[in-house]
Amino acid sequence: MPISTLPHTDGIEVARMLGPRLRHWLVSLILAAILLIAGYEAYFGLQPPGMIIRHDLVRAGVEVARLPWSTPIERVQQAISRHFPRYRTSIDASHFPDYVTVTLLDLGRADCSAAHLAANRIEGQVVIAMERPLETSCQDRTSITWRIMP
C-alpha cells in the first residue's frame, strides 16, 4: 500500500520506522568512507620514501603523456609540480613534448638512497630514467634528476 493512501497517522508511523534504518545506513556509509580514506593515507604514510618518490614520478609521467603537444611550458611545469607535494622540485619542460626533467632538491641521505633503489628506471608507456650525477653517493641535501619520456 503506497504511503499516500495510508491515513495520516499511519504515514507518521512509517516515517518513524524508516528514520532509524536510514540513519543507521547513513552512519555506516560515512564510517566506511572514513575507514577507507584513513587506510589509504596509512598505506602511503607507511611506505618507504623511495616508493613514495616512485609513485609520484609515475603519476607525473602519466600527466606528461596526457598533455597535448601544444601545451605551454608554464602549464606543463604546473601540472608536473602538483605531483611532488612533499619535495622541493625544479622542472624543466623546455624540451616538451620529447621529454621533461624533474629534479628533487635537497633530499636527505635516506631519501636519496631509497630513490636510487626504488626509482632508478621506470618503464611502461612512459619511460622515467634517473640521470646519474658524476658522484653517486648520497649526502645530505642531494639533488636527483629524472627524465620523463612519453
HELIX and SHEET records of a PDB file:
HELIX    1   1 ILE A    3  THR A    5  5                                   3    
HELIX    2   2 HIS A    8  GLY A   45  1                                  38    
HELIX    3   3 PRO A   49  ARG A   66  1                                  18    
HELIX    4   4 ILE A   73  SER A   81  1                                   9    
HELIX    5   5 ARG A  109  ALA A  118  1                                  10    
SHEET    1   A 5 ARG A  88  ASP A  92  0                                        
SHEET    2   A 5 VAL A 100  LEU A 107 -1                                        
SHEET    3   A 5 THR A 142  MET A 149 -1                                        
SHEET    4   A 5 VAL A 127  GLU A 131 -1                                        
SHEET    5   A 5 ARG A 121  ILE A 122 -1                                        
END                                                                             
